């Protein structure tokens, strides 16, 4: 699995080096415009391909889910983007959890013994509320949550449902950020009211998520 992940990352970086010009705003907008044209011509195919790519990225813990979420906000809008990203992210996280449970159990136990002990304690103490809190305000990186949760006794449907709800606030905020970023035409637009609101939402997201998790704990 580690060799597969490494090979995938190498291929992605090589493709980026070959096809991506210097990272100017104009170049990024050029690729975004091409994607927009293809989306307008083939809306269903675009949504399906995007969904599958997102599932693969999250399942294999390949860096890039945040960028894909921003792209979804710019292309699919808030409503359709939320449906696509939330379902794809949750499916990918659940598949990663199942891979850890049935294929990587021994490796995960040996490699992540200390965080595994902490997660087991949290699950024993708070059950699904602990998973919900991790999704809202992750103490561990998301890929590590998926791996470690595979070694717990959490049921697959429970894991899917709690992950879906717990990841929604961050998904909506980043989709909105993608919508605002897609409106940039010059670097001076970064000080527009929409962009300022976006930065505020990104800044308060951890605080709001922590409050939500604490509120659920007290009920």
C-alpha positions in Angstrom: 0.0 0.0 0.0 2.8 2.4 0.9 4.5 1.7 -2.5 1.2 2.3 -4.3 0.7 5.6 -2.5 4.3 6.7 -3.3 4.0 5.7 -6.9 0.7 7.6 -7.2 2.2 10.7 -5.7 5.2 10.6 -8.1 2.9 10.3 -11.1 0.8 13.3 -9.9 3.8 15.5 -9.3 5.3 14.6 -12.7 2.1 15.4 -14.5 1.9 18.7 -12.6 5.5 19.6 -13.6 4.9 18.7 -17.3 1.5 20.4 -17.8 1.2 23.2 -15.2 2.9 26.5 -16.3 4.3 28.9 -13.7 1.6 29.3 -11.0 0.2 32.6 -12.0 -3.4 33.6 -11.5 -3.9 33.8 -15.3 -2.6 30.3 -15.8 -4.9 28.9 -13.1 -7.9 30.8 -14.5 -7.1 29.3 -17.9 -7.4 25.8 -16.6 -10.5 26.7 -14.7 -12.1 28.1 -17.8 -11.3 24.9 -19.7 -12.9 22.9 -16.9 -15.9 25.2 -16.9 -16.4 24.7 -20.7 -16.2 20.9 -20.3 -18.6 21.0 -17.4 -21.1 23.0 -19.4 -21.0 20.6 -22.3 -21.0 17.4 -20.2 -22.5 18.2 -16.8 -23.3 14.7 -15.7 -20.0 13.2 -16.9 -18.1 16.0 -15.1 -19.9 15.4 -11.8 -19.4 11.6 -12.0 -15.7 11.9 -12.9 -15.1 14.5 -10.1 -16.9 12.2 -7.6 -14.8 9.2 -8.5 -11.5 11.2 -8.4 -12.5 12.6 -5.0 -13.3 9.1 -3.6 -9.9 7.8 -4.8 -8.0 10.7 -3.4 -9.6 10.4 0.1 -9.5 6.6 0.1 -5.7 6.5 -0.7 -5.0 9.6 1.5 -3.5 11.5 -1.5 -2.9 15.2 -0.7 -5.3 17.3 -2.7 -8.8 16.9 -1.2 -8.8 20.6 -0.1 -8.0 21.8 -3.6 -10.7 19.5 -5.0 -13.2 21.0 -2.6 -12.2 24.5 -3.7 -12.6 23.4 -7.3 -16.0 22.0 -6.6 -17.1 25.3 -5.1 -16.1 27.2 -8.2 -17.7 24.8 -10.6 -20.7 23.1 -9.0 -21.9 25.8 -6.6 -22.8 25.4 -3.0 -25.7 23.0 -3.2 -24.5 20.5 -5.8 -20.9 20.9 -4.6 -22.0 20.0 -1.0 -23.8 16.9 -2.2 -20.9 15.8 -4.3 -18.1 16.5 -1.9 -19.9 15.4 1.3 -20.8 12.0 -0.3 -17.4 11.5 -2.0 -15.4 12.4 1.1 -17.5 10.2 3.3 -17.3 7.3 0.9 -13.6 7.7 0.6 -13.1 7.9 4.4 -15.3 4.8 4.9 -13.4 2.8 2.3 -10.1 3.9 3.9 -11.4 2.7 7.3 -12.4 -0.6 5.8 -9.1 -1.1 4.1 -7.4 -0.4 7.5 -9.7 -2.9 9.2 -9.3 -5.8 6.8 -6.0 -5.3 5.0 -3.7 -3.1 7.1 -4.6 -4.0 10.7 -1.2 -5.3 11.7 0.7 -2.5 10.0 -1.5 0.2 11.6 -1.1 -1.3 15.1 2.7 -1.4 14.8 3.1 2.0 13.2 0.6 4.1 15.2 0.5 2.4 18.6 0.5 5.6 20.7 -2.4 7.4 18.8 -4.3 4.1 18.7 -4.2 3.9 22.4 -5.5 7.5 22.7 -8.3 6.8 20.2 -9.4 3.6 22.0 -9.6 5.5 25.2 -11.7 8.2 23.6 -14.1 5.7 22.0 -14.5 3.9 25.3 -15.2 7.1 27.1 -17.5 8.9 24.6 -18.4 6.5 21.8 -19.6 8.1 18.6 -19.5 11.5 20.1 -15.7 11.2 20.1 -15.7 10.4 16.4 -18.0 13.3 15.8 -15.6 15.7 17.7 -12.7 14.4 15.7 -14.4 15.2 12.4 -15.3 18.7 13.6 -12.0 19.6 15.3 -9.5 16.9 14.3 -6.9 16.1 16.9 -5.4 13.7 14.3 -5.1 14.2 10.6 -8.1 12.9 8.7 -6.2 10.1 7.0 -5.0 8.9 10.5 -8.6 9.0 11.8 -9.6 6.7 9.0 -6.8 4.3 9.6 -7.2 4.2 13.4 -11.0 3.9 13.4 -10.6 0.8 11.3 -9.1 -0.9 14.3 -12.0 0.0 16.6 -15.4 -1.7 16.9 -17.3 1.2 15.3 -19.9 -0.1 12.8 -19.5 0.9 9.2 -22.9 2.6 8.8 -22.4 4.5 12.1 -18.9 5.6 10.8 -20.4 6.7 7.5 -23.3 8.7 9.1 -21.2 10.4 11.8 -18.4 11.3 9.4 -20.9 12.8 6.9 -22.4 15.1 9.5 -19.1 15.9 11.2 -17.4 17.0 8.0 -20.3 19.1 6.6 -19.3 22.5 8.3 -15.8 22.4 6.9 -17.0 21.3 3.5 -19.5 24.1 3.2 -16.9 26.7 4.3 -14.3 25.5 1.8 -16.9 25.3 -1.0 -17.8 28.9 -0.3 -14.1 29.7 -0.4 -13.9 28.1 -3.8 -16.8 30.2 -5.1 -15.1 33.4 -4.0 -11.7 32.4 -5.4 -13.3 31.7 -8.8 -14.4 35.3 -8.9 -10.8 36.7 -8.7 -9.8 38.5 -11.8 -6.9 40.5 -10.4 -4.8 40.2 -7.2 -6.5 43.4 -5.9 -9.8 41.5 -5.8 -8.5 39.6 -2.8 -9.7 42.6 -0.6 -13.3 42.4 -2.0 -16.1 41.9 0.6 -16.7 38.3 -0.5 -13.1 37.4 0.0 -13.0 39.1 3.4 -16.0 37.1 4.5 -14.4 34.0 3.2 -11.2 34.6 5.3 -13.4 35.3 8.4 -15.3 32.0 7.9 -12.0 30.1 7.5 -10.7 31.7 10.6 -13.7 31.1 12.9 -14.3 27.5 11.6 -12.1 25.8 14.2 -13.7 27.8 17.0 -17.3 27.2 15.9 -16.5 23.5 15.3 -15.1 23.2 18.8 -18.2 24.8 20.3 -20.5 22.5 18.4 -18.6 19.5 19.6 -18.7 20.7 23.3 -22.4 21.3 23.0 -23.0 17.7 21.8 -20.9 16.4 24.7 -23.1 18.1 27.2 -26.4 16.7 25.8 
